[in-house]
Amino acid sequence: EIACGPNSAVEHVYLQRDSDQAFHVSSIRVHQDRDSRFTGHHLSFGAALARVDTDVSLHAEGAECVLNGLYVISGTRHVDHHTRIDHEKPRGTSREVFKGILDGSGTAVFNGKVIVRQDAQKTDAVQTNKNLLLSRRALVNSTPALEILADDVKCKHGSTTGQLDAAALFYLRSRGIGEDAARALLTRAFASDVANRIRIPSLRGKVERELGERLSGSAAGASR
């Protein structure tokens, strides 16, 4: 549980690297006061089965929430991310970006919901989920959702799931980069967009090294 007082700024990093035989279930609950800023980074790299529930309440005027998520799944592993951002008061802002990379027979679920209460006028909310499938057997279920009860807001959401961009892959190969190296480069760039948002240098470096280890074999062995 995290309580953000008035005018406070909190950056929270959740890094899950459990054994591939482990079961991992966790809950993160955030309560934000007036003009507070909460930034959460959720990174799921391990466990046979993992689920993370994140519930953020923007309980006072002017609160700002940023949620960044990244999950890397391989083998027969499964991960669930369920998020709920509740705008209760006016002039709140939220930005949510979750990305997934799935290989082998890995599966994932993203279930995100943004609620804008009737009193939460002038809310500005954006929710995005993007997934990269490196195997034909990988599967992801993505359900972003908005529940808007106010009439003076700016809100949008979206979800995309696909394989590596064929045009980008062709461009790299036309510059003399081998296919395996090109796939690895594009996959790493997709993931690094989220990892680079961590503002703590030592922790960002640890995440980048973990990504290098996790993705070294995945892109090269991806289904053509």
N, C-alpha and C positions, 0 to 999 in steps of 0.2 A: 504494500500500500504506500502510495506517495501523496503527500499533501503539499501543494504549492501555495505558499502564502501570497499576500498582495505584493505585486511588483517583483516577485521572485523569478529566477530562471533556473530550471533544472534540466540537466541532460542525463538520461539514463540509458545504459547499454546492456542489453540482454544477449549474451553469447552462449549458445547451447552446443556443446561438443561431446555429448555423452557417447558411451559405447554403442556400437551398432546393434547390440543385443538388449539395450536398455529401453524401458518405457518411461516417458517424461511427460508429466502433466503439470502445468503451472498457470497462475492467474496474476495479472497485474492490474491494479485499480488505482486510478489517478483522480484526485479532486483538486480543481483549480480555482483559485480566488481571483479577485479583480486584477486585471492587467498582468497576470502571470504568464510565463512562457514555459511550456513543457516540450522537450524534444526526446523522443524515444526511438532507439535503434534496436530492432529485433532480428537477430541472426540465428538461424537454425541449421546446424551442420551435421548433427549426430542423431542417435537413438533410432531403434527399430520403429517405434511409434511415438510421436510427439504431438502434443496439443498445447497451444498457448492462447488463453483468453485475455484480451486487453480491453478494459472499460475505462474510458476517460469522460469525466464530467466537467464541462466548462460552466462552473456554478455561478460565476459573476461576470459582470460586464468587462469587455476588452480582453478577455483571455485568449491565448494563442496556443495551438497544439500542432506539433509536427510528428508524424509517425513514419519511420522508414523501416522497411522490412526486406529480408533476403533469406530464402531457403534454398538449399542445395541438396537434392535427393538423388540417390542411386540405389542399385540393387532392388530389393523389394520393400524398401523403407516407405513410411508414410508420415506426413506432417499436416497438422491442422493449424490454421491461424484464424481466430475469430476476433474481430475488433468491433468496438462500439464507441462512437464519439457522440456525446450528447451535448448539444448547444442549448443551454437553458436560458441564457441572458443575451442582451443585444451586443452587437459589434464584436462578436467572436470570430476567430479565424482558425481554420484547420486545413492542413495539407497532409495527405496520406499517400504514400507510394510503397507498394509491396511488389517484389520481383521474385520469381521462382525459376530455378534451373532443374530439370528433371531428366534423369537418364535411366537406362535399364527398364525395370518394371516398377519404378518408383511412382507413388501417387501423392497428391496433395489436395488440400481444400483451403480456399480463401473465402471467408464469409465476413464481409465488412458492411457495417451499417452506420450511416450518419443521420442523426435525428436533429431537427431544428424545431424547437418548441415555439408555441404561438407568440411568446414574449421576446423571442430571440431575433428581432428585426436587425437588418444590416449585417447578417451573418454572411461570411465568405468561406465556402468549403469546397475542396477538390479531393476526390478519391480516385486512385488508379491502381490497377493490378495488371502486371505483365508477366507472362510465362514463356519460357523457352524450352521446347521439347527436343532433346537430343536423341531420343529413341522412339520408334513407332509404338512401343509397348507402354510408354509413360502416359500418365493420365492426370489431369487436373480439373477440379470443379471450382469455378470462380463465380461468386454471387455478390458483387458490390450492390449496395442499395442506399437510396435516399428516402427519408421520411420527413417531408417538409410541411409544417403547420403554419408558418409565417408567410407573408406575401411580399416582403421587401428584402430579398436575399439574392446572393449569387452562388449557385451550387451546380456542380457537375460531377459525373463519375464515368468510369469506363474500364473495360477489361479487354486484353488481347492475349491470344495464345497462338504460338506458331513455332516454326523452325528457324534456323539461321537464314538471314537474308541472302538469297542466291546472288543478287546483284553485288552486294558487298563482298561476298566470297569470291566471285569472279574477278572483281577489281583487285583484290589482294593477290590472287593467283596470277593475274596478268602482270603484276609487278615482281614476279619471280619468287613469291612466297609459296611454299609447298602447301598442299591441301590440309594436312593435319595441323600445321603451324597456323594457317589462316583460320581454321575452325577454333583452335585454342585462343587465338587473339581476339576473335569476335565474341566468344563466350566470356572471356575474362573482362572485356570492355563492358558487356551487359551487366555483369555482377559489380564491377568496380564503381559504377555510377552510384550505387547505394553505399558501398563501403567507404568511398571518399567523403561522404557526408559526416562521418565521425570526426569530431574536432579535437579529440585527444590523440596526439601523434603516436604515442607508444601503443595504444590499443588499436588504432587504425593500422599500424604496421603488423600487429599480431593477426588481425583479421585478413589482411592482404596475403600474409604467409599461409594462413589456413586455406584461403581460396586457391592459392597456387597448388597446394597439395591435393585438394579436393578435385580440382578441375584438370589436373595434368593428364589424367588418363581418359576423362569423360569425353572431351571434345574430339580427341583423336579416334576414339572408338565409336563415335556417333553413327547412327544409321544414315546411309546415303539416300 
